Amino acid sequence: AGKTTLMRILSGAAQQDSGSILWKGRTVAIEAPSDAQALGISMIHQELAVIPYLDVGKN
């Protein structure tokens, strides 16, 4: 369905092939994660355990 691809493009982790991104009423170019961060966009991954053998507090 393209949800992950959309999020990767919005967060700057992937480049779009076509189309444009409209953010808060203006067209923006997101070419790197720093561009997304400057716009206040970030991606939180669903995988909750960064290091599987550590508990929540240590992760």
Distance bins in CASP14 RR format, pairs under 12 A and 6 or more apart:
PFRMAT RR
TARGET T0000
AUTHOR 0000-0000-0000
RMODE 2
METHOD distances of the structure
MODEL  1
1 7 0 0 0 0 0 1 0 0 0 0 0
2 8 0 0 0 0 1 0 0 0 0 0 0
2 9 0 0 0 0 1 0 0 0 0 0 0
2 10 0 0 0 0 0 1 0 0 0 0 0
2 14 0 0 0 0 0 1 0 0 0 0 0
2 16 0 0 0 0 0 1 0 0 0 0 0
3 9 0 0 0 0 0 1 0 0 0 0 0
3 10 0 0 0 0 0 1 0 0 0 0 0
3 43 0 0 0 0 0 1 0 0 0 0 0
3 46 0 0 0 0 0 1 0 0 0 0 0
4 10 0 0 0 0 0 1 0 0 0 0 0
4 11 0 0 0 0 0 1 0 0 0 0 0
4 13 0 0 0 0 1 0 0 0 0 0 0
4 14 0 0 0 0 1 0 0 0 0 0 0
4 43 0 0 0 0 1 0 0 0 0 0 0
4 45 0 0 0 0 0 1 0 0 0 0 0
4 46 0 0 0 0 1 0 0 0 0 0 0
5 11 0 0 0 0 0 1 0 0 0 0 0
5 12 0 0 0 0 0 1 0 0 0 0 0
5 13 0 0 0 0 1 0 0 0 0 0 0
5 14 1 0 0 1 0 0 0 0 0 0 0
5 15 0 0 0 0 0 1 0 0 0 0 0
5 16 0 0 0 0 1 0 0 0 0 0 0
5 17 0 0 0 0 1 0 0 0 0 0 0
5 43 0 0 0 0 0 1 0 0 0 0 0
6 12 0 0 0 0 0 1 0 0 0 0 0
6 13 0 0 0 0 0 1 0 0 0 0 0
6 14 0 0 0 0 1 0 0 0 0 0 0
6 16 0 0 0 0 1 0 0 0 0 0 0
6 19 0 0 0 0 0 1 0 0 0 0 0
6 21 0 0 0 0 1 0 0 0 0 0 0
6 30 0 0 0 0 0 1 0 0 0 0 0
6 41 0 0 0 0 0 1 0 0 0 0 0
6 43 0 0 0 0 0 1 0 0 0 0 0
7 13 0 0 0 0 1 0 0 0 0 0 0
7 14 0 0 0 0 1 0 0 0 0 0 0
7 30 0 0 0 0 0 1 0 0 0 0 0
7 36 0 0 0 0 0 1 0 0 0 0 0
7 41 0 0 0 0 1 0 0 0 0 0 0
7 42 0 0 0 0 0 1 0 0 0 0 0
7 43 1 0 1 0 0 0 0 0 0 0 0
7 44 0 0 0 0 1 0 0 0 0 0 0
7 45 0 0 0 0 1 0 0 0 0 0 0
7 46 0 0 0 0 0 1 0 0 0 0 0
8 14 1 1 0 0 0 0 0 0 0 0 0
8 15 0 0 0 0 1 0 0 0 0 0 0
8 16 0 0 0 0 1 0 0 0 0 0 0
8 30 0 0 0 0 0 1 0 0 0 0 0
8 33 0 0 0 0 0 1 0 0 0 0 0
8 36 0 0 0 0 0 1 0 0 0 0 0
8 41 0 0 0 0 0 1 0 0 0 0 0
8 43 1 0 0 1 0 0 0 0 0 0 0
8 45 0 0 0 0 0 1 0 0 0 0 0
9 15 1 0 0 1 0 0 0 0 0 0 0
9 16 1 0 1 0 0 0 0 0 0 0 0
9 17 0 0 0 0 1 0 0 0 0 0 0
9 18 0 0 0 0 0 1 0 0 0 0 0
9 19 0 0 0 0 0 1 0 0 0 0 0
9 20 0 0 0 0 0 1 0 0 0 0 0
9 21 1 0 0 1 0 0 0 0 0 0 0
9 23 0 0 0 0 0 1 0 0 0 0 0
9 28 0 0 0 0 0 1 0 0 0 0 0
9 29 0 0 0 0 0 1 0 0 0 0 0
9 30 1 0 0 1 0 0 0 0 0 0 0
9 31 0 0 0 0 0 1 0 0 0 0 0
9 32 0 0 0 0 0 1 0 0 0 0 0
9 33 0 0 0 0 0 1 0 0 0 0 0
9 35 0 0 0 0 0 1 0 0 0 0 0
9 36 0 0 0 0 1 0 0 0 0 0 0
9 41 0 0 0 0 0 1 0 0 0 0 0
9 43 0 0 0 0 0 1 0 0 0 0 0
10 16 0 0 0 0 1 0 0 0 0 0 0
10 21 1 0 0 1 0 0 0 0 0 0 0
10 22 0 0 0 0 0 1 0 0 0 0 0
10 23 0 0 0 0 1 0 0 0 0 0 0
10 28 0 0 0 0 1 0 0 0 0 0 0
10 29 0 0 0 0 0 1 0 0 0 0 0
10 30 1 0 0 1 0 0 0 0 0 0 0
10 33 0 0 0 0 0 1 0 0 0 0 0
10 35 0 0 0 0 0 1 0 0 0 0 0
10 36 1 0 0 1 0 0 0 0 0 0 0
10 37 0 0 0 0 0 1 0 0 0 0 0
10 39 0 0 0 0 1 0 0 0 0 0 0
10 40 0 0 0 0 0 1 0 0 0 0 0
10 41 1 0 1 0 0 0 0 0 0 0 0
10 42 0 0 0 0 1 0 0 0 0 0 0
10 43 1 0 0 1 0 0 0 0 0 0 0
11 21 0 0 0 0 0 1 0 0 0 0 0
11 30 1 0 0 1 0 0 0 0 0 0 0
11 31 0 0 0 0 0 1 0 0 0 0 0
11 32 0 0 0 0 1 0 0 0 0 0 0
11 33 1 0 0 1 0 0 0 0 0 0 0
11 34 0 0 0 0 0 1 0 0 0 0 0
11 35 0 0 0 0 1 0 0 0 0 0 0
11 36 1 0 1 0 0 0 0 0 0 0 0
11 37 0 0 0 0 1 0 0 0 0 0 0
11 39 0 0 0 0 0 1 0 0 0 0 0
11 40 0 0 0 0 0 1 0 0 0 0 0
11 41 1 0 0 1 0 0 0 0 0 0 0
11 42 1 0 0 1 0 0 0 0 0 0 0
11 43 1 1 0 0 0 0 0 0 0 0 0
11 44 0 0 0 0 1 0 0 0 0 0 0
11 45 0 0 0 0 1 0 0 0 0 0 0
12 21 0 0 0 0 0 1 0 0 0 0 0
12 28 0 0 0 0 0 1 0 0 0 0 0
12 29 0 0 0 0 0 1 0 0 0 0 0
12 30 1 0 1 0 0 0 0 0 0 0 0
12 31 1 0 0 1 0 0 0 0 0 0 0
12 32 1 0 1 0 0 0 0 0 0 0 0
12 33 1 0 1 0 0 0 0 0 0 0 0
12 34 0 0 0 0 1 0 0 0 0 0 0
12 35 1 0 0 1 0 0 0 0 0 0 0
12 36 1 0 1 0 0 0 0 0 0 0 0
12 37 0 0 0 0 1 0 0 0 0 0 0
12 38 0 0 0 0 0 1 0 0 0 0 0
12 39 0 0 0 0 0 1 0 0 0 0 0
12 40 0 0 0 0 0 1 0 0 0 0 0
12 41 0 0 0 0 1 0 0 0 0 0 0
12 42 0 0 0 0 1 0 0 0 0 0 0
12 43 0 0 0 0 1 0 0 0 0 0 0
13 30 0 0 0 0 1 0 0 0 0 0 0
13 31 0 0 0 0 0 1 0 0 0 0 0
13 32 0 0 0 0 1 0 0 0 0 0 0
13 33 1 0 0 1 0 0 0 0 0 0 0
13 34 0 0 0 0 0 1 0 0 0 0 0
13 35 0 0 0 0 0 1 0 0 0 0 0
13 36 0 0 0 0 1 0 0 0 0 0 0
13 37 0 0 0 0 0 1 0 0 0 0 0
13 41 0 0 0 0 0 1 0 0 0 0 0
13 42 0 0 0 0 0 1 0 0 0 0 0
13 43 1 0 0 1 0 0 0 0 0 0 0
13 45 0 0 0 0 0 1 0 0 0 0 0
14 30 0 0 0 0 1 0 0 0 0 0 0
14 31 0 0 0 0 0 1 0 0 0 0 0
14 32 0 0 0 0 0 1 0 0 0 0 0
14 33 0 0 0 0 0 1 0 0 0 0 0
14 36 0 0 0 0 0 1 0 0 0 0 0
14 43 0 0 0 0 0 1 0 0 0 0 0
15 21 0 0 0 0 0 1 0 0 0 0 0
15 29 0 0 0 0 0 1 0 0 0 0 0
15 30 0 0 0 0 1 0 0 0 0 0 0
15 31 1 0 0 1 0 0 0 0 0 0 0
15 32 0 0 0 0 1 0 0 0 0 0 0
15 33 0 0 0 0 0 1 0 0 0 0 0
15 35 0 0 0 0 0 1 0 0 0 0 0
16 28 0 0 0 0 0 1 0 0 0 0 0
16 29 0 0 0 0 1 0 0 0 0 0 0
16 30 0 0 0 0 1 0 0 0 0 0 0
16 31 0 0 0 0 1 0 0 0 0 0 0
19 27 0 0 0 0 1 0 0 0 0 0 0
19 29 0 0 0 0 0 1 0 0 0 0 0
20 26 0 0 0 0 0 1 0 0 0 0 0
20 27 1 0 1 0 0 0 0 0 0 0 0
20 28 0 0 0 0 1 0 0 0 0 0 0
20 29 0 0 0 0 1 0 0 0 0 0 0
20 30 0 0 0 0 0 1 0 0 0 0 0
21 27 1 0 0 1 0 0 0 0 0 0 0
21 28 1 0 1 0 0 0 0 0 0 0 0
21 29 1 0 0 1 0 0 0 0 0 0 0
21 30 1 0 0 1 0 0 0 0 0 0 0
21 31 0 0 0 0 0 1 0 0 0 0 0
21 35 0 0 0 0 0 1 0 0 0 0 0
21 36 0 0 0 0 1 0 0 0 0 0 0
21 39 0 0 0 0 1 0 0 0 0 0 0
21 41 0 0 0 0 1 0 0 0 0 0 0
22 28 1 0 0 1 0 0 0 0 0 0 0
22 29 0 0 0 0 0 1 0 0 0 0 0
22 30 0 0 0 0 0 1 0 0 0 0 0
22 39 0 0 0 0 0 1 0 0 0 0 0
23 29 0 0 0 0 0 1 0 0 0 0 0
23 30 0 0 0 0 1 0 0 0 0 0 0
23 35 0 0 0 0 0 1 0 0 0 0 0
23 36 0 0 0 0 1 0 0 0 0 0 0
23 38 0 0 0 0 0 1 0 0 0 0 0
23 39 1 0 1 0 0 0 0 0 0 0 0
23 40 0 0 0 0 1 0 0 0 0 0 0
23 41 1 0 0 1 0 0 0 0 0 0 0
24 39 0 0 0 0 1 0 0 0 0 0 0
24 40 0 0 0 0 0 1 0 0 0 0 0
24 41 0 0 0 0 0 1 0 0 0 0 0
25 39 0 0 0 0 0 1 0 0 0 0 0
26 39 0 0 0 0 0 1 0 0 0 0 0
27 39 0 0 0 0 0 1 0 0 0 0 0
28 35 1 0 0 1 0 0 0 0 0 0 0
28 36 0 0 0 0 1 0 0 0 0 0 0
28 38 0 0 0 0 1 0 0 0 0 0 0
28 39 1 0 0 1 0 0 0 0 0 0 0
28 40 0 0 0 0 0 1 0 0 0 0 0
28 41 0 0 0 0 1 0 0 0 0 0 0
29 35 1 0 0 1 0 0 0 0 0 0 0
29 36 0 0 0 0 0 1 0 0 0 0 0
29 38 0 0 0 0 0 1 0 0 0 0 0
29 39 0 0 0 0 0 1 0 0 0 0 0
30 36 1 0 1 0 0 0 0 0 0 0 0
30 37 0 0 0 0 1 0 0 0 0 0 0
30 38 0 0 0 0 1 0 0 0 0 0 0
30 39 1 0 0 1 0 0 0 0 0 0 0
30 40 0 0 0 0 0 1 0 0 0 0 0
30 41 1 0 0 1 0 0 0 0 0 0 0
30 42 0 0 0 0 0 1 0 0 0 0 0
30 43 0 0 0 0 0 1 0 0 0 0 0
31 38 0 0 0 0 0 1 0 0 0 0 0
31 39 0 0 0 0 0 1 0 0 0 0 0
32 38 0 0 0 0 1 0 0 0 0 0 0
32 39 0 0 0 0 0 1 0 0 0 0 0
32 41 0 0 0 0 0 1 0 0 0 0 0
33 39 0 0 0 0 0 1 0 0 0 0 0
33 40 0 0 0 0 0 1 0 0 0 0 0
33 41 0 0 0 0 1 0 0 0 0 0 0
33 42 0 0 0 0 1 0 0 0 0 0 0
33 43 0 0 0 0 1 0 0 0 0 0 0
34 40 0 0 0 0 0 1 0 0 0 0 0
34 41 0 0 0 0 0 1 0 0 0 0 0
34 42 0 0 0 0 0 1 0 0 0 0 0
35 41 0 0 0 0 1 0 0 0 0 0 0
35 42 0 0 0 0 0 1 0 0 0 0 0
36 42 1 0 0 1 0 0 0 0 0 0 0
36 43 0 0 0 0 1 0 0 0 0 0 0
37 43 0 0 0 0 0 1 0 0 0 0 0
44 50 0 0 0 0 0 1 0 0 0 0 0
47 59 0 0 0 0 0 1 0 0 0 0 0
48 54 0 0 0 0 0 1 0 0 0 0 0
48 55 0 0 0 0 0 1 0 0 0 0 0
48 56 1 0 0 1 0 0 0 0 0 0 0
48 57 0 0 0 0 0 1 0 0 0 0 0
48 59 1 0 0 1 0 0 0 0 0 0 0
49 55 0 0 0 0 1 0 0 0 0 0 0
49 56 0 0 0 0 1 0 0 0 0 0 0
49 57 0 0 0 0 0 1 0 0 0 0 0
49 58 0 0 0 0 0 1 0 0 0 0 0
49 59 1 0 1 0 0 0 0 0 0 0 0
50 56 0 0 0 0 0 1 0 0 0 0 0
50 57 0 0 0 0 0 1 0 0 0 0 0
50 58 0 0 0 0 1 0 0 0 0 0 0
50 59 1 0 1 0 0 0 0 0 0 0 0
51 57 0 0 0 0 0 1 0 0 0 0 0
51 58 1 0 0 1 0 0 0 0 0 0 0
51 59 1 0 1 0 0 0 0 0 0 0 0
52 58 0 0 0 0 0 1 0 0 0 0 0
52 59 0 0 0 0 1 0 0 0 0 0 0
53 59 0 0 0 0 1 0 0 0 0 0 0
END
